[in-house]
Amino acid sequence: MNSTLEPQERRTAIRPDLLEAFAGKMMVEMGAAVSGALTILGDRLGIYEALAKAGPTSSEGLAKAAGLDERYLREWLHAQAASGYIDCDPDKGLFWMNPEQIAVFADPESTLLMSAGFYSISAVYHDVPLLEAAFRSGKGVAWAEHHSCLFCGTERFFRAGYRENLVPSWIPSLDGVEAKLIAGAKVADVGCGHGASTVLMAKAYPKSHFIGFDLHEESIKVARERAAEEGVANIEFQVGTAKAFPGKDYDLVTVFDALHDMGDPVGASVHIRESLKPDGTWMIVEPMAGDTLAENLNPLGRLYYSFSTMVCTPGSRSQEVGLALGAQAGEKRLRAVVEEGGFTRFRRAAATAVNLILEARP
């Protein structure tokens, strides 16, 4: 209501206690925003890993162990301790990481490793001029136009969750799919990015053949490198869109965290249905979301809405149709898209705190 008042009236209407509290909140937000850059430094330079191994240590000791300049490292440690990202004894000048901090920042096998996510966050700061222009014109911003940190950050951030859940629980939650994969099936992984999900499935089910498709040629090049590094032979990667990827009679089509990014998800749904065998399955993994704004007014919704503003919505609008589902589309809206594509069976097969795992069948 106060927004309709004249400037002087608005200033008079300010409640000092609430203003102070909100300003304090913003101070916390600014500290978190700049700490993201320090998190990337800690990851790139191996500081978290070195500190996790060292246990309680001084800046001098850690500098020697990590091969870094002590004065820069000392300031970094102070900032990280002030953020609560590491622990310290300020009187003794010692720093260390507790098990929870190690799981989030220093353990590459942890399902809660979050340091990778800051690379994607850094990318959207680089891309503010692109979004400024998009907001004015209404045009989209294609995936390939973003800063390269977005691509590597997305791969690393999602890979941990896929490794923890995809083969152990998500695929077994689908009706009859795991048995087909064990026996030997044909699978298309659409919107595969750097191929993290494709490689995981190919390694787990060596009798099946997997083809990863993505519209971003550079990502396909990286995916091929990842497969070669892992020594996976039952896999290939091709540039292709969700509406036109080649092949027929797939037993399984997967789309991981990408349906909402598509310009024409209904058209993609139609093509996927036509590419499946009559008894085939489409597995859709999407961000966890409720069906209304009110349900998504929480920390997870905040994160997903923010990335959706900077990446997902402009990505969709850069393509044909530009439906722009957004990263918080919700299960009801996703069901409508799938059913518009001709699928007759749709259900939630599984879920995590951050993902919906949906099953669609012709």
Salt bridges, closest charged atoms under 4 A:
GLU29 OE2 - LYS25 NZ 3.26
GLU29 OE1 - ARG302 NH2 2.36
ASP43 OD2 - ARG156 NH1 2.91
GLU49 OE2 - LYS53 NZ 3.27
GLU70 OE2 - ARG74 NE 2.89
GLU75 OE1 - ARG71 NH1 2.76
GLU109 OE1 - ARG163 NE 3.67
ASP127 OD2 - HIS146 ND1 2.67
GLU132 OE2 - ARG136 NH2 3.64
GLU155 OE2 - ARG159 NH1 3.13
GLU155 OE1 - HIS194 ND1 2.81
GLU155 OE2 - ARG226 NE 2.72
ASP175 OD2 - ARG361 NH1 3.08
GLU218 OE2 - LYS221 NZ 3.26
GLU230 OE1 - LYS203 NZ 2.80
GLU236 OE2 - HIS209 NE2 2.73
ASP251 OD1 - LYS277 NZ 3.09
ASP261 OD1 - HIS260 NE2 3.45
ASP264 OD2 - LYS243 NZ 2.93
ASP279 OD2 - LYS180 NZ 3.43
GLU286 OE1 - HIS260 ND1 2.84
GLU320 OE2 - LYS243 NZ 3.67
GLU331 OE1 - ARG348 NH2 2.78
GLU339 OE2 - ARG335 NH1 3.23
GLU359 OE1 - ARG347 NE 2.47
